[in-house]
């Protein structure tokens, strides 16, 4: 089935216009059914789910969330309070008691809730074990009507019920896991629908072009059908491709904002890597000792550098290992170097430059590297003939300049996207755009060669589908399962 449900394009082409129109309508309805999760999620959607919605650990307040048609009736069986849950006004808080705890509860009626279903939220005291016992009490009271939620199932229902699209659903997870101010801002923009709106406009332009082509195919002799010249197709495609390529250029910066960067501190033993690591963190995280080879394993810590999440990795000094343990530490250091976005190559400027320093510098030349002249508070033994940031882990000299040198390559570049609030940060989105661009390239090639409109329309449909994968207008169960399985339970 590759052309509106027909096995062969020729079968479609020899059908009368009315049959073609019905075929397109059925194909579209089936695509929407898949996108809206009517199968295979329909049975799951009838069930009522519950989970603890606050983070693990103890706190002042904890919350249990229930979504589905049976939530209010389950609460009714346990509630002790002046007003019965069946009489709760939507979005109004009520005080009562459930089992051993005094709680606050409120109801959000469908469709005006996060999931689009009836939602009950119960705020209790935030001890983790107490919340678990309260959830167990609710599940027992609702046996056969209430079950534990799967990871991300509340957000999945919000997507299936049309409260948010798929890109916005992914932004929810990004917002929860954001480890820097910039990551929060980026996820917030995506949750607002900025990326979805931008991609939607691109997709709509493709849709209009395809509709014009199909009208010309179905009604070639109808004077009311607006014609579409190959030159016009190429002109419109050029505009589309330019904007998609511009959006793709934002991916690298967006990924750094979303995921942060990995920065490995490398150098010979005893050049002050661990001291500098501690100075950057403003904490005694790594062991510092005058004996070379003190660091036997990598030590990692994350900081927010003015909006950029940075994972610093203190590595073992690179030299010939004196024993098996030190040798393993050096091998791990090399693996971390290979996995890092940025290398801080640290050398001791108070000691002469040695062959070992040059060997390590050679190892890092293929990667983005900042050269760091440490121990600059001491008399220099040589003057580096290459650009280096001079610092002193002991006095703090040059640390501000080093932080700026780390941050500068990853932030602050001017975006070429028409909407500066639109940034690509998700690999799935990038792949979908690249595949959509490939399909548009095929359309452009076909237009230059003046191929049949049927072939061009088919490639336009493919491009539409690729862009629709970003927002979930076109998707499959495997992708949905993979996306929502990464969420925490309760969201």
C-alpha positions as CSV (number, residue, x, y, z in Angstrom):
1,X,0.0,0.0,0.0
2,X,1.9,3.0,-1.2
3,X,-0.5,5.4,-2.8
4,X,-3.6,6.3,-0.8
5,X,-4.2,2.6,-0.1
6,X,-3.7,1.4,-3.7
7,X,-1.0,-1.2,-4.3
8,X,0.0,0.5,-7.6
9,X,0.0,4.1,-8.8
10,X,-1.6,3.0,-12.1
11,X,-4.6,1.7,-10.2
12,X,-5.0,5.0,-8.6
13,X,-4.6,6.9,-11.8
14,X,-7.3,5.0,-13.7
15,X,-9.9,5.7,-11.0
16,X,-12.5,8.4,-11.5
17,X,-12.0,11.7,-9.4
18,X,-14.7,10.8,-6.9
19,X,-12.9,7.5,-6.0
20,X,-9.6,9.2,-5.8
21,X,-11.1,11.8,-3.4
22,X,-12.5,9.1,-1.2
23,X,-9.2,7.2,-1.2
24,X,-7.3,10.3,-0.1
25,X,-9.9,11.0,2.6
26,X,-9.7,7.5,4.0
27,X,-5.9,7.6,4.0
28,X,-5.9,10.9,5.8
29,X,-8.4,9.6,8.4
30,X,-6.3,6.6,9.1
31,X,-3.2,8.7,9.5
32,X,-4.9,10.9,12.0
33,X,-6.2,7.8,13.8
34,X,-2.6,6.6,14.2
35,X,-1.4,10.1,15.2
36,X,-4.2,10.5,17.8
37,X,-3.4,7.0,19.2
38,X,-6.8,5.5,18.5
39,X,-5.0,2.2,18.0
40,X,-3.4,0.5,19.8
41,X,-3.8,2.9,22.7
42,X,-7.6,2.9,22.7
43,X,-7.9,0.2,25.3
44,X,-5.2,1.7,27.6
45,X,-7.0,5.1,27.3
46,X,-10.1,3.7,28.9
47,X,-8.2,2.8,32.1
48,X,-7.7,5.2,35.0
49,X,-4.1,5.6,36.1
50,X,-2.4,6.9,39.3
51,X,1.1,7.7,40.4
52,X,3.2,9.8,42.7
53,X,3.9,13.0,40.7
54,X,6.6,14.6,42.9
55,X,10.3,13.7,42.9
56,X,11.7,10.8,45.0
57,X,12.8,11.8,48.5
58,X,11.2,13.5,51.4
59,X,9.7,17.0,51.2
60,X,7.2,19.3,52.8
61,X,4.4,18.4,50.3
62,X,4.0,15.4,47.9
63,X,1.4,14.9,45.2
64,X,-0.5,12.0,43.8
65,X,-2.1,12.4,40.4
66,X,-5.0,10.3,39.0
67,X,-6.3,10.6,35.4
68,X,-9.3,8.8,33.9
69,X,-13.0,8.3,34.2
70,X,-12.9,6.4,37.6
71,X,-10.7,8.9,39.5
72,X,-13.4,10.8,41.3
73,X,-15.4,7.6,42.2
74,X,-12.2,6.0,43.7
75,X,-11.6,9.2,45.7
76,X,-15.2,9.1,46.9
77,X,-14.7,5.7,48.5
78,X,-11.9,7.0,50.8
79,X,-12.6,10.7,51.3
80,X,-13.5,12.0,54.7
81,X,-14.5,15.7,54.5
82,X,-17.5,18.1,54.5
83,X,-17.9,18.0,50.7
84,X,-18.1,14.8,48.8
85,X,-15.7,14.4,45.7
86,X,-18.7,13.9,43.4
87,X,-19.8,17.4,44.4
88,X,-16.3,19.0,43.9
89,X,-16.3,22.1,41.8
90,X,-13.6,21.9,39.1
91,X,-10.3,23.6,40.0
92,X,-11.3,24.3,43.6
93,X,-9.2,22.9,46.5
94,X,-10.9,20.9,49.3
95,X,-9.6,19.8,52.7
96,X,-10.2,16.3,53.9
97,X,-8.6,13.1,55.1
98,X,-7.6,9.9,53.4
99,X,-6.6,7.0,55.6
100,X,-3.9,8.2,58.0
101,X,-3.2,11.7,56.4
102,X,-4.9,15.0,56.2
103,X,-4.8,16.1,52.5
104,X,-5.8,18.7,50.0
105,X,-7.6,17.5,46.9
106,X,-9.0,19.1,43.7
107,X,-10.5,18.0,40.5
108,X,-10.0,19.2,36.9
109,X,-12.8,18.1,34.7
110,X,-12.2,17.0,31.1
111,X,-11.3,18.3,28.7
112,X,-9.7,21.3,30.6
113,X,-7.0,19.4,32.3
114,X,-3.4,18.4,31.5
115,X,-4.3,15.0,30.1
116,X,-7.7,16.1,28.6
117,X,-9.4,13.6,31.0
118,X,-10.9,14.0,34.5
119,X,-7.9,14.5,36.7
120,X,-7.7,14.3,40.5
121,X,-4.7,15.6,42.3
122,X,-4.1,14.9,46.0
123,X,-1.6,16.9,48.0
124,X,-0.3,15.2,51.1
125,X,2.6,15.4,53.5
126,X,5.8,14.8,51.5
127,X,7.4,11.8,53.2
128,X,8.1,9.3,50.5
129,X,7.0,6.2,52.4
130,X,3.8,8.0,53.4
131,X,3.0,8.8,49.8
132,X,3.7,5.3,48.8
133,X,1.3,4.0,51.4
134,X,-1.4,6.5,50.4
135,X,-1.0,5.4,46.7
136,X,-1.3,1.8,47.8
137,X,-4.5,2.6,49.6
138,X,-6.0,4.3,46.5
139,X,-5.0,1.3,44.3
140,X,-6.6,-1.1,46.7
141,X,-9.8,0.9,46.9
142,X,-9.9,1.1,43.1
143,X,-9.0,-2.5,42.4
144,X,-10.1,-3.3,38.9
145,X,-10.7,0.3,38.1
146,X,-7.4,2.0,38.9
147,X,-3.8,1.0,38.1
148,X,-0.3,2.3,38.3
149,X,0.7,4.7,35.5
150,X,3.4,3.8,33.1
151,X,6.4,6.2,32.6
152,X,5.2,9.3,30.8
153,X,1.6,8.1,30.5
154,X,0.0,11.3,31.7
155,X,1.9,13.3,29.1
156,X,1.2,10.6,26.5
157,X,-2.5,11.0,27.2
158,X,-2.1,14.8,26.8
159,X,-0.7,14.1,23.4
160,X,-3.3,11.5,22.4
161,X,-6.1,13.8,23.5
162,X,-4.7,16.8,21.5
163,X,-3.7,18.9,24.5
164,X,-0.1,19.1,23.2
165,X,1.8,17.8,20.1
166,X,4.7,15.4,20.2
167,X,7.4,18.1,20.1
168,X,5.7,19.8,23.1
169,X,5.5,16.5,24.9
170,X,9.3,16.0,24.4
171,X,9.7,19.6,25.7
172,X,8.0,18.5,29.0
173,X,10.8,15.9,29.5
174,X,13.4,18.4,28.6
175,X,12.1,20.9,31.1
176,X,12.1,18.4,33.9
177,X,15.7,17.3,33.1
178,X,17.1,20.8,32.3
179,X,20.3,21.5,34.3
180,X,20.9,25.1,33.2
181,X,18.9,28.4,32.8
182,X,19.4,28.3,29.0
183,X,18.1,24.7,28.8
184,X,15.0,25.7,30.8
185,X,14.4,28.7,28.4
186,X,14.9,26.4,25.3
187,X,12.5,23.8,26.6
188,X,10.0,26.5,27.6
189,X,10.0,27.9,24.1
190,X,9.4,24.5,22.6
191,X,6.6,23.8,25.2
192,X,5.0,27.1,24.0
193,X,4.9,25.6,20.5
194,X,7.4,27.8,18.9
195,X,9.1,25.0,17.0
196,X,5.8,23.3,16.2
197,X,4.4,26.5,14.8
198,X,7.5,27.0,12.6
199,X,7.5,23.5,11.3
200,X,3.8,23.6,10.8
201,X,4.1,26.6,8.5
202,X,6.7,24.8,6.4
203,X,4.5,21.7,6.3
204,X,1.4,23.7,5.3
205,X,3.3,25.3,2.3
206,X,4.2,21.8,1.1
207,X,0.6,20.7,1.6
208,X,-0.8,23.6,-0.5
209,X,1.7,22.8,-3.3
210,X,0.7,19.1,-3.2
211,X,-3.0,20.0,-3.2
212,X,-2.5,22.2,-6.3
213,X,-0.7,19.3,-8.1
214,X,-3.3,16.8,-7.2
215,X,-6.1,19.1,-8.4
216,X,-4.2,19.4,-11.7
217,X,-3.9,15.6,-11.9
218,X,-7.6,14.9,-11.0
219,X,-9.0,17.7,-13.2
220,X,-6.6,18.5,-16.0
221,X,-9.2,20.2,-18.2
222,X,-11.0,22.2,-15.5
223,X,-10.4,25.9,-16.1
224,X,-11.1,26.7,-12.4
225,X,-8.1,24.7,-11.3
226,X,-5.1,26.9,-10.8
227,X,-2.1,25.7,-12.8
228,X,1.4,25.2,-11.3
229,X,4.4,25.7,-13.5
230,X,7.6,23.8,-13.0
231,X,9.5,27.1,-12.6
232,X,7.1,28.1,-9.8
233,X,7.6,24.8,-8.1
234,X,11.4,25.3,-8.1
235,X,11.0,28.8,-6.7
236,X,8.8,27.8,-3.9
237,X,11.0,24.8,-3.1
238,X,14.1,27.0,-2.9
239,X,12.4,29.1,-0.2
240,X,11.3,26.0,1.7
241,X,14.8,24.4,1.5
242,X,16.5,27.6,2.6
243,X,14.4,27.8,5.8
244,X,14.9,24.1,6.6
245,X,18.6,24.4,6.2
246,X,18.7,27.5,8.4
247,X,16.8,25.6,11.1
248,X,19.2,22.7,10.8
249,X,22.2,25.0,11.4
250,X,20.8,25.7,14.9
251,X,21.0,22.0,16.0
252,X,24.6,22.1,17.3
253,X,24.0,25.0,19.6
254,X,20.6,23.7,20.6
255,X,22.0,20.3,21.5
256,X,24.6,22.0,23.7
257,X,21.9,24.1,25.4
258,X,19.7,21.0,26.0
259,X,22.3,18.4,27.0
260,X,25.2,20.6,28.1
261,X,28.8,20.0,27.1
262,X,31.5,17.6,28.4
263,X,34.8,19.2,29.3
264,X,37.8,16.9,30.0
265,X,40.8,18.2,32.0
266,X,43.9,16.4,30.6
267,X,47.6,16.7,31.0
268,X,50.7,15.1,32.6
269,X,50.5,14.1,36.3
270,X,51.0,16.8,38.8
271,X,50.3,19.8,36.5
272,X,47.4,20.8,38.7
273,X,44.4,19.3,37.0
274,X,42.7,18.3,40.2
275,X,43.4,21.7,41.8
276,X,42.0,23.5,38.8
277,X,39.0,21.1,38.8
278,X,38.3,22.0,42.4
279,X,38.8,25.7,41.7
280,X,36.3,25.7,38.9
281,X,33.8,23.9,41.1
282,X,34.7,26.0,44.1
283,X,34.7,22.7,46.0
284,X,37.3,20.1,47.2
285,X,35.9,17.4,44.9
286,X,39.1,15.8,43.7
287,X,42.0,14.6,45.9
288,X,45.0,16.9,45.5
289,X,48.5,15.7,46.5
290,X,52.0,16.4,45.4
291,X,52.6,12.7,44.6
292,X,52.2,12.2,40.8
293,X,49.4,9.8,39.8
294,X,47.1,10.6,42.7
295,X,44.0,10.6,40.4
296,X,43.4,7.0,39.5
297,X,39.9,7.3,38.0
298,X,37.8,10.0,36.4
299,X,35.9,12.4,38.6
300,X,32.8,14.2,37.2
301,X,30.7,17.2,38.3
302,X,28.2,19.4,36.6
303,X,28.0,23.2,36.8
304,X,25.8,25.9,35.3
305,X,28.1,28.3,33.5
306,X,26.0,31.4,32.9
307,X,23.2,29.3,31.3
308,X,25.4,26.6,29.8
309,X,25.4,23.2,31.6
310,X,29.0,22.0,31.8
311,X,30.1,18.5,32.9
312,X,33.8,18.7,34.0
313,X,35.8,15.5,34.0
314,X,39.0,15.3,35.9
315,X,41.1,12.6,34.3
316,X,44.2,10.7,35.4
317,X,47.5,12.1,34.4
318,X,48.6,10.7,31.0
319,X,51.9,8.9,31.2
320,X,53.2,5.3,31.1
321,X,51.2,3.6,33.9
322,X,53.4,2.5,36.8
323,X,51.0,-0.2,37.8
324,X,47.8,-1.9,36.5
325,X,45.5,0.4,38.5
326,X,47.1,3.6,37.2
327,X,47.2,2.1,33.7
328,X,43.4,1.5,33.8
329,X,42.9,5.0,35.0
330,X,44.9,6.4,32.0
331,X,42.9,4.2,29.6
332,X,39.7,5.6,31.0
333,X,41.0,9.1,30.6
334,X,41.6,8.5,26.9
335,X,38.0,7.2,26.5
336,X,36.7,10.4,28.2
337,X,38.8,12.5,25.9
338,X,37.2,10.8,22.9
339,X,33.7,11.4,24.3
340,X,34.2,15.1,25.3
341,X,33.1,18.2,23.4
342,X,36.0,20.3,24.7
343,X,39.5,19.5,26.0
344,X,41.3,21.6,28.6
345,X,44.9,20.7,28.0
346,X,46.7,21.8,31.2
347,X,50.4,22.2,31.5
348,X,52.6,23.6,34.3
349,X,54.1,26.9,33.0
350,X,56.5,26.9,36.0
351,X,58.2,23.8,34.7
352,X,60.0,23.4,31.3
353,X,57.9,22.2,28.3
354,X,58.7,18.4,27.9
355,X,58.2,15.8,25.2
356,X,55.3,14.4,27.2
357,X,53.5,17.7,27.0
358,X,54.0,17.8,23.3
359,X,52.8,14.3,22.9
360,X,49.5,15.0,24.9
361,X,49.0,18.2,22.9
362,X,49.3,16.2,19.7
363,X,46.6,13.8,21.0
364,X,44.2,16.6,21.5
365,X,44.7,18.5,18.2
366,X,41.9,16.7,16.4
367,X,39.4,18.0,19.0
368,X,38.3,21.4,20.2
369,X,40.9,22.3,22.8
370,X,41.7,25.2,25.1
371,X,45.3,25.3,26.2
372,X,45.7,26.2,29.9
373,X,49.0,27.5,31.4
374,X,48.5,26.6,35.1
375,X,50.6,27.8,38.1
376,X,51.0,31.2,36.6
377,X,51.5,32.6,40.1
378,X,55.0,31.1,40.0
379,X,58.0,32.3,38.0
380,X,57.6,31.0,34.4
381,X,60.0,28.4,33.1
382,X,59.2,29.2,29.5
383,X,57.0,31.5,27.4
384,X,54.4,29.5,25.4
385,X,54.6,30.2,21.6
386,X,50.9,29.4,21.2
387,X,47.7,31.0,22.6
388,X,47.0,29.8,26.1
389,X,44.8,31.0,29.0
390,X,47.1,31.8,32.0
391,X,45.5,30.6,35.3
392,X,46.4,29.8,38.9
393,X,44.3,27.2,40.6
394,X,45.9,28.3,43.8
395,X,45.1,32.0,43.7
396,X,42.1,32.0,41.3
397,X,44.0,34.1,38.7
398,X,42.5,33.8,35.2
399,X,39.6,31.6,36.2
400,X,37.0,34.1,34.8
401,X,38.9,34.2,31.5
402,X,39.0,30.4,31.4
403,X,35.3,30.1,32.0
404,X,34.6,32.5,29.2
405,X,36.9,30.6,26.9
406,X,34.9,27.4,27.7
407,X,31.5,29.1,27.2
408,X,32.2,31.3,24.2
409,X,32.3,28.6,21.4
410,X,28.9,27.2,22.4
411,X,26.7,30.3,23.1
412,X,25.9,33.6,21.6
413,X,26.1,32.8,17.9
414,X,23.6,34.6,15.8
415,X,20.8,32.4,14.5
416,X,19.9,32.5,10.8
417,X,16.3,31.3,11.4
418,X,13.7,34.0,10.8
419,X,12.2,33.4,14.2
420,X,15.1,33.7,16.7
421,X,13.1,31.9,19.3
422,X,13.2,28.7,17.2
423,X,16.1,26.4,17.9
424,X,16.6,22.7,17.0
425,X,17.8,20.6,19.9
426,X,16.5,17.1,19.5
427,X,18.2,14.5,17.3
428,X,14.9,13.0,16.2
429,X,13.7,16.4,14.9
430,X,17.0,16.9,13.0
431,X,16.7,13.5,11.3
432,X,13.1,14.2,10.4
433,X,14.0,17.5,8.8
434,X,17.0,16.0,7.0
435,X,14.8,13.3,5.5
436,X,12.2,15.9,4.6
437,X,14.9,17.9,2.9
438,X,15.9,14.9,0.9
439,X,12.4,14.4,-0.3
440,X,12.1,18.1,-1.4
441,X,15.4,17.7,-3.2
442,X,13.8,14.8,-5.2
443,X,10.9,17.1,-6.0
444,X,13.3,19.8,-7.2
445,X,15.1,17.3,-9.3
446,X,11.9,16.1,-10.8
447,X,10.7,19.6,-11.5
448,X,14.0,20.4,-13.3
449,X,13.6,17.3,-15.4
450,X,9.8,18.0,-15.9
451,X,8.7,14.6,-14.6
452,X,5.1,13.8,-14.1
453,X,3.1,15.6,-11.5
454,X,2.1,12.3,-9.9
455,X,5.8,11.6,-9.0
456,X,6.3,15.1,-7.7
457,X,3.1,14.9,-5.6
458,X,4.3,11.6,-4.1
459,X,7.6,13.1,-3.0
460,X,5.8,16.1,-1.6
461,X,3.7,13.7,0.5
462,X,6.8,12.1,1.8
463,X,8.3,15.5,2.7
464,X,5.0,16.3,4.5
465,X,5.1,13.1,6.4
466,X,8.7,13.6,7.5
467,X,7.9,17.1,8.9
468,X,4.8,15.7,10.5
469,X,6.9,13.2,12.5
470,X,8.2,16.2,14.5
471,X,4.9,17.2,15.9
472,X,3.3,13.8,15.8
473,X,0.8,14.4,13.0
474,X,2.4,11.4,11.4
475,X,4.0,8.8,13.7
476,X,4.1,5.2,14.7
477,X,3.7,3.2,17.8
478,X,7.3,2.3,18.1
479,X,8.4,6.0,18.1
480,X,5.7,6.9,20.7
481,X,6.7,4.0,22.9
482,X,10.4,5.0,22.8
483,X,9.7,8.7,23.5
484,X,7.3,8.3,26.5
485,X,9.3,5.4,28.0
486,X,12.1,7.9,28.8
487,X,9.7,10.0,31.0
488,X,9.5,9.6,34.8
489,X,6.5,7.9,36.3
490,X,4.0,10.5,37.4
491,X,4.5,12.8,34.4
